[in-house]
Amino acid sequence: MDILCLDLEGVLVPEIWQAVARDTGIDALNKTTRDIPVYDELMRMRLAVLARHDLRLPTIQGVIAGLEPLPGAVDFVAWARERFQLVVLSDTFYDFAMPLMAKLGYPVLLCHRLVVEGGRIVDYRLRQADPKRHAVRAFHAMNYRVLAAGDSFNDLGMLEEADLGIFFNAPAGVLAAHPDITSVTGYAELQTALT
């Protein structure tokens, strides 16, 4: 059986940080890896914004609890689980994602950890550098064929390393920078591309 690796935010659920920006009015939190491709730079900026506004983990978790999967995502996950071993490879954090995983039926999630002190997010811990690429390599080492879909610059390692990498609803800037990667819009097109 093949493994399907999916990004989480922008593919199955809304962008968490953008939801936090909307609910708190802190515009700087709207930036994602679509805007700042270097993940550490993006996260350092976010941590500074959180500290400046004294925005704590429980507030962010409250916003996340109100989020729902993207329209069609739950059905797509059910479809995918019938055909593939499904793994979500994300640059989010377990502290954020678990309520969303429940709404998606708990697919396997590989992501990162936050460092929290007194409710304040003070740092983060990556699973490893370039984790999505390394996960696909590990699946290859176990003789799996790997298919992958993501929407942004931080998915490139996964998409390039996979046997089939697909951009899903990626913005024009990402597509222009990587015209060699297949691109689809919507779950119906993604299903067709995966079969």
MARMAR-26078 format. One record per atom (N, C-alpha, C): x, y, z; atom name. Coordinates in Angstrom, 2 decimals. Atoms other than C-alpha are relative to their C-alpha. Example, Ala and Ser with C-alpha at 12.3 -4.5 7.8 and 13.67 -1.06 7.14 Angstrom:
R      east     north        up   atome
R      0.89     -1.19      0.00       N
R     12.30     -4.50      7.80      CA
R      0.90      1.20      0.00       C
R     -0.82     -1.19     -0.06       N
R     13.67     -1.06      7.14      CA
R     -0.77      1.09      0.73       C
END
This chain:
R      east     north        up   atome
R      0.84     -1.18      0.00       N
R      0.00      0.00      0.00      CA
R      0.89      1.25      0.00       C
R     -0.73     -1.27      0.06       N
R      1.20      3.55     -0.78      CA
R     -0.28      0.84      1.24       C
R      0.21     -0.99     -1.06       N
R      1.63      6.28      1.81      CA
R     -0.32      1.34     -0.65       C
R      0.35     -1.36      0.43       N
R     -0.06      9.63      1.26      CA
R      0.36      0.95      1.14       C
R     -0.40     -1.01     -0.98       N
R      1.59     12.52      3.09      CA
R     -0.67      1.32     -0.38       C
R      0.69     -1.26      0.23       N
R     -0.47     15.68      3.43      CA
R      0.48      1.06      0.99       C
R     -0.16     -1.13     -0.90       N
R      0.29     19.08      4.85      CA
R     -1.34      0.18      0.71       C
R      1.24     -0.20     -0.75       N
R     -2.30     20.17      7.42      CA
R     -0.67      1.33     -0.35       C
R      0.60     -1.32      0.19       N
R     -2.91     23.92      7.25      CA
R      0.01      0.38     -1.48       C
R      0.14     -0.36      1.41       N
R     -4.18     25.09      3.88      CA
R     -0.38     -1.18     -0.87       C
R      0.38      1.20      0.75       N
R     -4.79     21.49      2.79      CA
R     -1.24     -0.65      0.63       C
R      1.13      0.64     -0.68       N
R     -7.14     20.05      5.42      CA
R     -0.74      0.94      0.94       C
R      0.60     -0.95     -0.95       N
R     -7.77     22.91      7.86      CA
R      0.45      1.41     -0.36       C
R     -0.44     -1.38      0.25       N
R     -7.59     26.71      7.76      CA
R      1.35      0.27      0.65       C
R     -1.26     -0.43     -0.60       N
R     -4.33     28.48      8.56      CA
R     -0.27      0.45      1.43       C
R      0.24     -0.28     -1.41       N
R     -4.22     28.54     12.36      CA
R      0.41      1.42      0.37       C
R     -0.48     -1.33     -0.39       N
R     -2.12     31.69     12.72      CA
R     -0.87      1.11     -0.59       C
R      0.89     -1.01      0.59       N
R     -4.40     33.60     10.34      CA
R     -1.30      0.09      0.77       C
R      1.20     -0.03     -0.84       N
R     -7.39     32.59     12.45      CA
R      0.27      0.76      1.29       C
R     -0.38     -0.73     -1.21       N
R     -5.57     33.88     15.54      CA
R      0.10      1.49     -0.30       C
R     -0.10     -1.41      0.41       N
R     -4.79     37.12     13.70      CA
R     -1.38      0.62     -0.12       C
R      1.37     -0.51      0.18       N
R     -8.45     37.53     12.77      CA
R     -0.69      0.21      1.34       C
R      0.70     -0.09     -1.29       N
R     -9.71     36.86     16.30      CA
R      0.62      1.01      0.96       C
R     -0.67     -0.91     -0.94       N
R     -7.11     39.01     18.08      CA
R      0.22      1.39     -0.59       C
R     -0.28     -1.28      0.65       N
R     -6.72     41.79     15.53      CA
R      1.49      0.28     -0.16       C
R     -1.45     -0.17      0.14       N
R     -2.93     41.25     15.45      CA
R      0.39     -0.40     -1.42       C
R     -0.20      0.23      1.42       N
R     -2.25     41.60     11.73      CA
R      1.31     -0.74     -0.31       C
R     -1.30      0.63      0.28       N
R      1.39     40.45     11.91      CA
R     -0.10     -1.53      0.01       C
R      0.15      1.45     -0.08       N
R      0.17     36.92     12.70      CA
R     -0.64     -0.59     -1.26       C
R      0.53      0.49      1.27       N
R     -1.37     36.68      9.21      CA
R      1.08     -0.63     -0.87       C
R     -1.08      0.51      0.84       N
R      2.03     35.81      7.76      CA
R      0.15     -1.52      0.20       C
R     -0.20      1.45     -0.01       N
R      2.59     32.15      6.84      CA
R      1.27     -0.31     -0.79       C
R     -1.15      0.39      0.81       N
R      5.26     30.16      5.03      CA
R     -0.19      0.39     -1.47       C
R      0.21     -0.54      1.35       N
R      3.67     31.48      1.85      CA
R      0.65      1.38     -0.12       C
R     -0.57     -1.35     -0.03       N
R      5.00     34.92      2.89      CA
R      1.47      0.00      0.41       C
R     -1.37      0.08     -0.53       N
R      8.17     34.02      4.82      CA
R      0.41     -1.46     -0.09       C
R     -0.28      1.42      0.22       N
R      9.58     30.75      3.44      CA
R      0.97     -0.62      1.02       C
R     -0.93      0.55     -0.98       N
R     12.30     30.37      6.10      CA
R     -0.75     -0.17      1.32       C
R      0.88      0.29     -1.12       N
R     10.43     28.66      8.92      CA
R      0.49      0.61      1.31       C
R     -0.51     -0.56     -1.26       N
R     12.72     29.74     11.76      CA
R     -0.20      1.51      0.04       C
R      0.23     -1.44      0.06       N
R     12.49     33.37     10.64      CA
R     -1.47      0.32      0.29       C
R      1.44     -0.19     -0.22       N
R      8.69     33.11     10.56      CA
R     -0.35     -0.23      1.47       C
R      0.34      0.32     -1.39       N
R      8.49     31.48     13.99      CA
R      0.61      1.00      0.98       C
R     -0.60     -1.00     -0.89       N
R     10.91     33.95     15.60      CA
R     -0.83      1.29     -0.02       C
R      0.87     -1.17      0.11       N
R      8.72     36.78     14.29      CA
R     -1.29     -0.23      0.80       C
R      1.23      0.30     -0.73       N
R      5.61     35.07     15.68      CA
R      0.22      0.03      1.51       C
R     -0.29      0.01     -1.44       N
R      7.21     34.50     19.09      CA
R      0.15      1.42      0.53       C
R     -0.16     -1.39     -0.42       N
R      8.18     38.17     19.28      CA
R     -1.35      0.72      0.08       C
R      1.34     -0.61     -0.01       N
R      4.62     39.22     18.41      CA
R     -0.80     -0.50      1.19       C
R      0.72      0.55     -1.15       N
R      3.16     36.88     21.03      CA
R      0.48      0.65      1.29       C
R     -0.55     -0.61     -1.21       N
R      5.50     38.29     23.68      CA
R     -0.42      1.46      0.12       C
R      0.36     -1.43      0.00       N
R      4.78     41.91     22.70      CA
R     -1.45      0.21      0.40       C
R      1.43     -0.13     -0.29       N
R      1.02     41.35     22.98      CA
R     -0.45     -0.85      1.19       C
R      0.31      0.90     -1.11       N
R      1.20     38.91     25.92      CA
R     -1.13     -0.96     -0.37       C
R      0.99      0.96      0.50       N
R     -0.83     36.46     23.85      CA
R      0.45     -1.40      0.40       C
R     -0.39      1.28     -0.60       N
R     -0.82     33.09     25.61      CA
R     -0.66     -1.19     -0.68       C
R      0.47      1.24      0.62       N
R     -1.38     29.50     24.58      CA
R     -1.49     -0.26      0.21       C
R      1.44      0.27     -0.15       N
R     -4.87     29.14     26.14      CA
R     -0.88      0.84     -0.93       C
R      0.78     -0.84      0.92       N
R     -6.13     32.07     24.04      CA
R      0.07     -0.57     -1.41       C
R     -0.16      0.58      1.34       N
R     -4.70     30.53     20.88      CA
R     -0.77     -1.31     -0.11       C
R      0.74      1.26      0.02       N
R     -6.14     27.13     21.77      CA
R     -1.52      0.23     -0.05       C
R      1.41     -0.34      0.09       N
R     -9.53     28.79     22.24      CA
R     -0.43      0.32     -1.41       C
R      0.28     -0.30      1.41       N
R     -9.38     30.13     18.69      CA
R     -0.04     -1.30     -0.80       C
R     -0.10      1.26      0.75       N
R     -8.33     26.72     17.36      CA
R     -1.22     -0.89      0.25       C
R      1.17      0.84     -0.33       N
R    -11.20     24.98     19.17      CA
R     -1.22      0.37     -0.84       C
R      1.12     -0.45      0.82       N
R    -13.60     27.04     17.06      CA
R      0.17     -0.25     -1.49       C
R     -0.24      0.25      1.43       N
R    -12.03     26.05     13.73      CA
R     -0.58     -1.33     -0.43       C
R      0.50      1.24      0.61       N
R    -13.48     23.41     11.44      CA
R      0.90     -0.35     -1.19       C
R     -0.73      0.36      1.22       N
R    -11.78     21.43      8.68      CA
R     -0.55      0.76     -1.20       C
R      0.44     -0.66      1.22       N
R    -11.94     22.99      5.23      CA
R     -1.17     -0.79     -0.61       C
R      1.12      0.71      0.62       N
R    -15.13     22.17      3.30      CA
R      0.49     -1.14     -0.91       C
R     -0.39      1.16      0.78       N
R    -14.74     18.69      1.85      CA
R      1.17     -0.78      0.58       C
R     -1.20      0.66     -0.53       N
R    -11.68     17.79      3.95      CA
R     -0.32     -1.32      0.69       C
R      0.33      1.23     -0.72       N
R    -13.39     15.20      6.15      CA
R     -0.32     -1.12     -0.99       C
R      0.31      1.01      1.02       N
R    -14.77     13.38      3.11      CA
R      1.26     -0.42     -0.75       C
R     -1.24      0.33      0.69       N
R    -11.38     13.59      1.39      CA
R      0.85     -0.93      0.87       C
R     -0.78      0.85     -0.90       N
R     -9.64     12.10      4.44      CA
R     -0.58     -1.42      0.01       C
R      0.62      1.33      0.03       N
R    -12.15      9.22      4.48      CA
R      0.33     -0.72     -1.30       C
R     -0.35      0.57      1.30       N
R    -11.56      8.65      0.76      CA
R      1.45     -0.47     -0.01       C
R     -1.43      0.30      0.01       N
R     -7.78      8.74      1.24      CA
R      0.32     -1.21      0.87       C
R     -0.31      1.09     -0.92       N
R     -7.79      6.33      4.18      CA
R     -0.42     -1.36     -0.56       C
R      0.39      1.26      0.65       N
R     -9.54      3.71      2.05      CA
R      1.05     -0.45     -1.01       C
R     -0.91      0.28      1.10       N
R     -6.74      3.89     -0.53      CA
R      1.48      0.04      0.37       C
R     -1.40     -0.23     -0.37       N
R     -3.53      4.85      1.28      CA
R      0.17     -0.11      1.51       C
R     -0.34     -0.28     -1.38       N
R     -1.77      4.87      4.59      CA
R      0.15      1.52      0.05       C
R      0.04     -1.46     -0.02       N
R     -2.39      8.52      5.51      CA
R      0.81      0.55      1.17       C
R     -0.82     -0.65     -1.01       N
R      0.15     10.63      7.37      CA
R     -0.05      1.50     -0.25       C
R     -0.04     -1.46      0.09       N
R     -0.14     14.36      8.06      CA
R      1.37      0.45      0.48       C
R     -1.32     -0.56     -0.32       N
R      3.29     16.04      7.97      CA
R     -0.17      1.51      0.06       C
R      0.33     -1.41     -0.17       N
R      2.92     19.52      9.39      CA
R      1.07      0.74      0.79       C
R     -0.85     -0.88     -0.79       N
R      4.94     22.43     10.71      CA
R     -0.78      0.67      1.11       C
R      0.74     -0.50     -1.15       N
R      2.27     23.05     13.31      CA
R      0.52     -0.68      1.26       C
R     -0.43      0.52     -1.29       N
R      2.47     21.93     16.93      CA
R     -1.10     -0.87      0.59       C
R      0.99      0.86     -0.64       N
R      0.79     19.15     18.87      CA
R     -0.92      0.82      0.91       C
R      0.78     -0.85     -0.89       N
R     -0.36     21.84     21.33      CA
R     -1.15      0.70     -0.72       C
R      1.02     -0.66      0.83       N
R     -2.39     23.37     18.47      CA
R     -0.92     -1.01     -0.68       C
R      0.69      0.79      1.02       N
R     -3.43     20.51     16.23      CA
R     -0.97     -1.06      0.50       C
R      0.79      1.17     -0.41       N
R     -5.07     17.84     18.38      CA
R     -1.52      0.19     -0.10       C
R      1.46     -0.15      0.21       N
R     -8.61     19.35     18.39      CA
R     -0.39     -0.15     -1.47       C
R      0.28      0.13      1.43       N
R     -8.41     19.51     14.59      CA
R      0.16     -1.45     -0.46       C
R     -0.17      1.41      0.34       N
R     -7.12     15.94     14.38      CA
R     -1.24     -0.80      0.39       C
R      1.24      0.68     -0.40       N
R    -10.22     14.81     16.29      CA
R     -1.07      0.19     -1.06       C
R      1.03     -0.28      1.00       N
R    -12.42     16.48     13.68      CA
R      0.28     -0.70     -1.33       C
R     -0.39      0.71      1.22       N
R    -10.48     14.67     10.92      CA
R      0.06     -1.51      0.20       C
R     -0.02      1.44     -0.26       N
R    -10.76     11.24     12.57      CA
R      1.36     -0.53      0.43       C
R     -1.32      0.36     -0.53       N
R     -7.23     11.21     14.06      CA
R      0.92     -0.71     -0.99       C
R     -1.07      0.58      0.82       N
R     -4.95     10.53     11.10      CA
R      1.33      0.16      0.74       C
R     -1.34     -0.12     -0.59       N
R     -1.29     10.05     12.02      CA
R      0.51      1.42     -0.26       C
R     -0.52     -1.37      0.10       N
R      0.26     13.47     12.70      CA
R      1.44      0.02      0.48       C
R     -1.39     -0.25     -0.38       N
R      3.98     14.24     12.71      CA
R      0.22      1.50     -0.09       C
R     -0.20     -1.45     -0.02       N
R      4.68     17.81     13.79      CA
R      0.98      0.37      1.11       C
R     -0.99     -0.51     -0.94       N
R      6.59     19.90     16.35      CA
R     -0.61      0.24      1.38       C
R      0.41     -0.30     -1.38       N
R      6.40     20.91     20.03      CA
R      0.29      1.46      0.32       C
R     -0.22     -1.33     -0.55       N
R      6.04     24.28     21.70      CA
R      0.68     -0.11      1.36       C
R     -0.54     -0.13     -1.35       N
R      8.00     25.35     24.76      CA
R     -0.86      1.06      0.67       C
R      0.98     -0.87     -0.65       N
R      5.46     26.87     27.14      CA
R      0.40      0.17      1.46       C
R     -0.29     -0.31     -1.41       N
R      6.16     28.60     30.47      CA
R     -1.10      0.93      0.51       C
R      1.07     -0.81     -0.57       N
R      3.26     29.87     32.53      CA
R     -1.03      0.44     -1.02       C
R      0.98     -0.33      1.04       N
R      0.97     29.78     29.51      CA
R      0.57      0.80     -1.15       C
R     -0.65     -0.77      1.08       N
R      3.42     31.84     27.42      CA
R      0.80     -0.95     -0.90       C
R     -0.80      0.77      0.96       N
R      4.87     30.30     24.27      CA
R      1.33      0.72     -0.12       C
R     -1.31     -0.67     -0.02       N
R      8.58     31.05     24.64      CA
R      0.96     -0.54     -1.04       C
R     -0.87      0.57      1.01       N
R     10.12     28.79     22.03      CA
R     -0.73     -1.16     -0.67       C
R      0.55      1.18      0.64       N
R      9.53     25.80     19.79      CA
R      1.13     -0.99     -0.26       C
R     -0.97      1.07      0.26       N
R     11.28     22.48     19.13      CA
R     -0.44     -0.76     -1.25       C
R      0.24      0.78      1.20       N
R     11.45     21.02     15.65      CA
R      0.25     -1.47      0.29       C
R     -0.26      1.43     -0.06       N
R     11.22     17.27     15.34      CA
R      1.41     -0.26     -0.51       C
R     -1.34      0.03      0.59       N
R     14.30     17.63     13.13      CA
R      0.00      1.05     -1.11       C
R     -0.08     -0.94      1.12       N
R     15.57     19.98     10.43      CA
R     -0.56     -0.67     -1.26       C
R      0.61      0.49      1.24       N
R     13.71     19.59      7.11      CA
R     -0.81     -1.28      0.25       C
R      0.67      1.22     -0.45       N
R     11.31     17.14      8.78      CA
R     -0.86     -0.68     -1.06       C
R      0.89      0.62      0.99       N
R      8.94     16.61      5.87      CA
R      0.81     -0.82     -1.00       C
R     -0.86      0.74      0.92       N
R     11.74     15.59      3.49      CA
R      0.52     -1.28      0.67       C
R     -0.54      1.16     -0.71       N
R     13.23     13.28      6.12      CA
R     -1.06     -1.07      0.24       C
R      1.08      0.98     -0.18       N
R      9.87     11.64      6.79      CA
R     -0.22     -0.79     -1.29       C
R      0.19      0.70      1.28       N
R      9.43     10.84      3.10      CA
R      1.17     -0.94     -0.26       C
R     -1.17      0.89      0.17       N
R     12.99      9.46      2.96      CA
R     -0.12     -1.24      0.88       C
R      0.17      1.14     -0.91       N
R     12.22      7.26      5.97      CA
R     -1.03     -0.98     -0.55       C
R      1.01      0.88      0.60       N
R      9.08      5.91      4.28      CA
R      0.59     -0.74     -1.20       C
R     -0.67      0.66      1.12       N
R     11.15      5.21      1.16      CA
R      0.93     -1.11      0.50       C
R     -0.91      1.01     -0.56       N
R     13.68      3.34      3.32      CA
R     -0.75     -1.26      0.43       C
R      0.83      1.16     -0.34       N
R     10.80      1.07      4.35      CA
R     -0.71     -0.56     -1.23       C
R      0.51      0.48      1.30       N
R     10.03      0.46      0.65      CA
R     -1.44      0.38     -0.28       C
R      1.31     -0.55      0.36       N
R      6.87      2.55      0.52      CA
R      0.14      0.91     -1.21       C
R      0.15     -1.04      1.02       N
R      5.85      4.52     -2.53      CA
R     -0.74      1.14      0.69       C
R      0.54     -1.13     -0.73       N
R      5.07      8.03     -1.28      CA
R     -0.60      1.02     -0.96       C
R      0.69     -1.07      0.69       N
R      2.53     10.48     -2.67      CA
R     -0.15      1.13      1.02       C
R      0.05     -1.10     -0.96       N
R      2.38     13.96     -1.16      CA
R     -0.71      1.21     -0.61       C
R      0.65     -1.23      0.42       N
R      0.35     17.16     -1.31      CA
R      0.18      1.06      1.07       C
R     -0.16     -1.14     -0.90       N
R      1.01     20.57      0.22      CA
R     -0.26      1.28     -0.75       C
R      0.42     -1.25      0.62       N
R      0.35     24.22     -0.43      CA
R      1.03      1.13      0.06       C
R     -0.87     -1.14     -0.24       N
R      3.45     26.23      0.41      CA
R      1.48     -0.38     -0.09       C
R     -1.44      0.18      0.10       N
R      7.22     26.69      0.42      CA
R      0.51     -1.05      0.98       C
R     -0.50      0.96     -0.99       N
R      7.65     24.61      3.58      CA
R     -0.35     -1.44     -0.35       C
R      0.33      1.35      0.45       N
R      6.22     21.61      1.72      CA
R      0.93     -0.50     -1.10       C
R     -0.83      0.35      1.15       N
R      8.89     21.62     -1.00      CA
R      0.82     -1.26      0.22       C
R     -0.81      1.19     -0.24       N
R     11.14     19.03      0.63      CA
R     -0.82     -1.27     -0.14       C
R      0.91      1.15      0.07       N
R      8.21     16.63      0.97      CA
R     -0.41     -0.26     -1.45       C
R      0.47      0.16      1.38       N
R      6.97     17.26     -2.58      CA
R      1.11     -0.45     -0.93       C
R     -1.14      0.37      0.86       N
R     10.42     16.99     -4.17      CA
R      0.46     -1.43      0.28       C
R     -0.49      1.32     -0.38       N
R     11.30     13.80     -2.28      CA
R     -1.01     -1.11     -0.33       C
R      1.05      1.00      0.24       N
R      7.96     12.03     -2.90      CA
R      0.07     -0.55     -1.43       C
R      0.11      0.56      1.34       N
R      7.36      9.74     -5.84      CA
R     -0.95      0.83     -0.87       C
R      0.91     -0.93      0.66       N
R      4.51     12.09     -6.72      CA
R     -0.28      1.13      0.98       C
R      0.25     -1.18     -0.84       N
R      4.41     15.60     -5.24      CA
R     -0.94      0.94     -0.71       C
R      1.06     -0.82      0.59       N
R      1.42     17.87     -5.81      CA
R     -0.23      1.24      0.85       C
R      0.45     -1.20     -0.69       N
R      0.73     21.48     -4.91      CA
R     -1.52      0.00      0.01       C
R      1.45     -0.04     -0.18       N
R     -2.81     21.81     -3.55      CA
R     -0.42      1.42      0.37       C
R      0.49     -1.37     -0.24       N
R     -4.51     25.23     -3.80      CA
R      1.13      0.95      0.39       C
R     -1.14     -0.86     -0.31       N
R     -1.09     26.88     -3.72      CA
R     -0.19      1.38     -0.62       C
R      0.11     -1.34      0.55       N
R     -0.86     30.65     -4.25      CA
R      0.89      0.17     -1.23       C
R     -0.70     -0.24      1.26       N
R      0.43     32.08     -7.52      CA
R      1.51      0.13      0.19       C
R     -1.43     -0.18     -0.22       N
R      3.81     33.06     -6.06      CA
R      0.74     -1.30      0.21       C
R     -0.60      1.31     -0.24       N
R      4.55     29.53     -4.90      CA
R      0.05     -0.78     -1.31       C
R      0.05      0.73      1.27       N
R      3.46     28.05     -8.24      CA
R      0.99      0.58     -1.00       C
R     -0.93     -0.64      0.93       N
R      5.51     30.59    -10.22      CA
R      1.44     -0.37      0.33       C
R     -1.36      0.34     -0.41       N
R      8.62     29.73     -8.21      CA
R      0.33     -1.47     -0.27       C
R     -0.21      1.44      0.18       N
R      8.13     25.99     -8.82      CA
R     -0.95     -0.56     -1.05       C
R      0.93      0.44      1.05       N
R      6.39     25.44    -12.17      CA
R      0.13     -1.47     -0.37       C
R     -0.22      1.40      0.32       N
R      7.81     21.91    -12.41      CA
R     -0.83     -0.95      0.87       C
R      0.79      0.85     -0.89       N
R      5.58     20.62     -9.59      CA
R     -1.47      0.06     -0.41       C
R      1.41      0.10      0.36       N
R      2.08     19.42    -10.49      CA
R     -0.84      0.81      0.97       C
R      0.87     -0.83     -0.84       N
R     -0.66     21.71     -9.18      CA
R     -1.46     -0.35     -0.27       C
R      1.44      0.24      0.11       N
R     -4.33     21.04     -8.48      CA
R     -0.76      1.00      0.86       C
R      0.89     -0.85     -0.78       N
R     -7.26     23.03     -7.14      CA
R     -1.19     -0.86      0.43       C
R      1.15      0.72     -0.53       N
R     -9.79     21.31     -4.90      CA
R      0.24     -1.50      0.15       C
R     -0.17      1.41     -0.34       N
R    -10.20     17.79     -3.56      CA
R     -0.31     -0.93     -1.17       C
R      0.32      0.87      1.15       N
R    -11.78     16.35     -6.74      CA
R      1.22     -0.11     -0.92       C
R     -1.22      0.04      0.83       N
R     -8.69     17.32     -8.75      CA
R      1.11     -0.76      0.69       C
R     -1.03      0.71     -0.75       N
R     -6.44     15.99     -6.00      CA
R     -0.25     -1.51     -0.07       C
R      0.32      1.44      0.12       N
R     -8.25     12.63     -6.03      CA
R      0.40     -0.53     -1.36       C
R     -0.35      0.44      1.36       N
R     -7.82     12.41     -9.80      CA
R      1.51     -0.11     -0.16       C
R     -1.45      0.01      0.12       N
R     -4.13     13.26     -9.57      CA
R      0.64     -1.15      0.77       C
R     -0.56      1.06     -0.85       N
R     -3.57     10.61     -6.89      CA
R     -0.33     -1.40     -0.50       C
R      0.41      1.34      0.46       N
R     -5.24      7.78     -8.80      CA
R      0.48     -0.27     -1.41       C
END
